[in-house]
Amino acid sequence: MRKIAIFAVAAVTFGAASAQAGSLGKPCTSAPEAQWLPMAQLQAKVEAQGYKVQKAKLKNACGELYTLDKNGNRVELFVDPTNGQIIGQM
């Protein structure tokens, strides 16, 4: 029973942390969606900086790109969809 309780607390804590991390707590831009770059261009801009994009999506006015850095480490990048600038990473 105790293992279940510990697991439940961990799951809730992790869920809250991922929700916060998913958007860095705020949108990456307030620009209208019509001004956003296509996902392919966002990926190209990130790859030009040495990352290898494995998965990408738009969420909360942020581009979320799951990448590998030059050393092969997993890095989640938060990108401004209007210009491809990296706003943050995890």
Secondary structure, DSSP 8 states (H G I E B T S, - for coil): -HHHHHHHHHHHHHHHHHHHHHHTTS-S--S-GGGS--HHHHHHHHHTTT-EEEEEEEETTEEEEEEE-TTS-EEEEEE-TTT--EEEE-
